[in-house]
Amino acid sequence: MTDIHSKEKRSYNMSRIRAKDTKPELMVRKFLFSKGYRYKLHDTTLPGKPDLVLPKYRTVIFVNGCFWHGHAGCKKAKLPNTRTEWWSEKINKNRANDVKVYDALIIAKWKVITIWQCDLKGDWQNQLISELPK
């Protein structure tokens, strides 16, 4: 199956996908700030540059896109019909890297919280608050 977009159009579309300041990340940041939590953004001194770092609580939060991080069982994590093998390899590398980063943070005594894009519906705020240290 061939791509419906030209190579240039596909390249442009992919270049518009951001790694920082995504809508799901902004939702979580706004919510945490409103509850009095203060955080650092994308701390380069920690493995994996966590999206949010709460130094006071020694906690990091990753806000993961379901597609890019291969969220198991999620309909948003469906592989494209074109270049399936390439995408599968890419997402598997992302997942392996996530495990490596989480392990390094846990060994360094950080609490790691992962929030999936698809979980940001319904009662996600109470779930997040229950996972955060008081």
PyMOL commands that set and color helices and strands:
alter all, ss='L'
color gray80, all
select helices_A, chain A and resi 7-15+23-34+55-57+75-77+84-107+117-119+124-131
alter helices_A, ss='H'
color red, helices_A
select strands_A, chain A and resi 40-41+52-54+59-64+111-116
alter strands_A, ss='S'
color yellow, strands_A
deselect
rebuild
show_as cartoon
